[in-house]
Amino acid sequence: MNSPSLRLIATLGTLAAVAATTATATLLTYEDFNYTSAANITGQTGGSGWRSPSNPAWNTAGTTGTVAASGLSYTGINASYTAFASSGLAANLGGVFRNDRYLALDAGGAYALAGLKGSGTHVGGTGVTGTLWGSFLVSGTAWTGGSGSQMIFNLSTAAGGTGTSIRQTGTGANIALTDTSGTNTIGATGSILASSLSTVNPNLFVFRYDFNSAGNDTLNVWLNPTSASDTASISATATDFAIQNPEIRSVNANGGLVFDEIRFGTTFADVVPVSAIPEPSTYAALAGLGVLGLAATRRRRS
């Protein structure tokens, strides 16, 4: 593929594919903790894509977290991630705490419209086919050893399927994918080394559910991925994965945990926003310019 015309055709094909993906993307839920610094997280109702009118606020199942004085920003290992910056504050979980909140599972809500709502008050489960991406930022002052953190990000469900947890099963342990009780009954493979987590910069966790009503579901987890095609660090398969209320939790007071930028969406781009992503109309304009350039090339050769 050395001729200008063939290279141009390939480029236009790539632009069209990206434009189509962008056009069908849907950010379902977002939380930037844009509240008042030092406020109690319990009872806060901001963000978007959370359940309404019932259970609209953050709940507590133990010691509640507070709102941090500043949000987390992530640039990671991809220069395009410069757009992945906090628009609010953060959840300051420097001590032992536990807060959860229900996704927008109302009839006619975001997940119902995306075809991801189960038959009850959960996402996924029996009869659901589709893909759900999610991500969150987390920082910690210590991840390994006896003084390390014990992070838990529960993807809980009361009914309808198997709930999951991205967690350290003990103080300073590696990151594992388990059921919500903390035991590996879902048969996950792989882990994320606690020593690979930064104590200087925020860490980006990304996960993807592939729901399959005709067979097993899959769940994959990444740390600081550069693209959707990266090999997952942790993978699991189950008959029916389901989610109802994401929960952020710190078991150990020594880890200085801060969570931020919780996202759920239908594509990788929803949950890992990058800079300089043109709108579909921009792609159309680029494609038009490309066609004119190809025509000009042909005229010069004739």
Residue, then its C-alpha position, 0 to 999 in steps of 0.5 A: m500500500n504505497s500509492p497516495s490513493l491507497r493510503l488515503i482510502a485506508t485513512l478515510g476508512t479508519l476515520a469512518a470507523v472511529a466516527a461511527t464508534t464515537a457516534t454510538a458512545t454513551l456515558l451512562t453514569y458519572e461522579d466527579f464529587n463536585y461537592t463542598s470540601a470536607a462535607n460528608i459523602t453520605g447524602q450527596t446527590g450530584g453527578s449524573g446517571w444515578r438512580s432517581p427518585s428512590n435511593p438517589a444519594w450516596n449511602t453509608a454502610g459504616t464509617t462515611g468518607t468526606v469530600a477531599a479539598s481537590g480532585l484527582s487528575y490523570t495523564g498516565i502513560n498516554a499523552s492523549y489523557t491530558a483531557f482526563a482531568s477532574s472537574g470537581l473534587a474527590a472522595n477523601l477516604g483517608g480512614v476506614f469508610r464505606n459508601d455506595r450509590y445506586l445506578a440509574l436503574d429506573a424504568g426508562g433510565a439510562y441503562a434501560l435505554a441502553g438495553l443493559k437493565g436486567s429484569g429487576t433493579h440491576v444491570g446485567g443478569t439473565g436475558v441481558t446482552g451487551t457491553l458495559w465499560g467502567s473506570f475510576l481513579v484511586s490514589g493511595t499513600a501506601w499500597t504494600g506491606g503491613s501499613g498499606s491500604q486495603m482498597i475495595f471497589n465493589l460492583s454489588t448486586a442484591a439479586g439477579g446475578t453475581g456481584t463482583s469486587i475489585r479489591q485487595t483481599g488483605t492489607g497491602a495485598n495484590i489487586a484481585l477480582t472476587d465476589t463481593s465477600g472477598t473470596n475468589t468464588i468467581g474463578a478469576t485469573g490474573s492479578i495486579l501487583a500492589s507494587s505496580l500501583s503509584t503512590v505519587n500519581p492517581n491510578l486508573f482502573v478500567f473494567r469491561y463487562d460483556f453480558n451474553s444472554a445465551g452463554n457465560d458473561t466475561l469481566n476484564v480489569w485493566l490498570n492504566p491501559t493505553s487502549a481498549s485492545d490492551t491485554a487485561s490484567i484480570s479476567a473472569t467468567a460467570t453465568d450472570f454478572a450483575i451490578q446494582n450499587p457501586e461501592i467505594r471502600s477503605v478497610n485500613a486507615n493507613g492507606g490514605l485512599v482517595f477515589d474520583e472520576i467514577r464512570f460507566g459507559t458503553t465504550f472505552a472512550d466513555v470511561v477513558p476520555v482523551s483530548a482532541i477527539p473530533e465530533p462526527s461532523t469533523y470527521a465528515a469534513l475531513a472525509g470530504l477534504g480527503v475525497l477532494g485530495l484524491a480527485a486532485t491526485r487523479r487529475r495530476r496523473s491524467 
